[in-house]
Amino acid sequence: MPPAWVRQGGVWLVPAGPPGSHPLAPDAQAEPTHVVYIMRGLPGAGKSTRAAAITAAAAARGAACAVHSTDSFFVDARDGVYRFDVTQLSANHDANHAAFVGSLNARVPVVIVDNTNIEPWHFERYVTDAWAAGYAVREELVGEFNEAAVSVYAARNVHGVPHDKLLVMLDAWRQQLQ
């Protein structure tokens, strides 16, 4: 079950409850000093490109940034080649989450979760931990969620996620909106 959250100002994920009732609910007009960005989008939509832009903007302000992607745990340290192994998916998600918590504990000002995060349960523990650490949380929706976009993403995603799998992910996206 996802944590009880609502959108404030269209992009901030805040705990559900009466407006202003939670001390971590950000002012949508103010720039928080510590923020977690939850990237959401299909493979090939441009999440990592958007994460790089956020990182560059943070650096321009003099703020440190940490990007956490489960995909990075599938890169072989010996040769730098990405090798997806479904048997390691759960362990790699846990390792990514642990690294994320390490960034929160280190008080890194800008922390990015660069996963697909199609359904709320995919990112609920990140949101909960960010709130507990006093971070504001911003949802970054990247790309489009339609069949035409899926065809483009299937051709350009760097991990070789096939068209049929992207359609399954698109369906999951639509289901979570209902």
Buried (B, 14 or more C-beta within 10 A) or exposed (E): EEBEBEEBEEBBBBBEEEEEEBEBBBEBEEEBEBBBBBBBBBBBBBBBEBBBEBBEEBEEEEBBBBBBBBBBBBEEEEEEEEEEEEEBEEEBBEBBBEBBBEBBEEEBBBBBBBBBBBBBEBBBBBBBBBBEBEBBBBBBBBBBBEEEBBEBBBEEBEEEBEEEBBBEBBEEBEEEEE
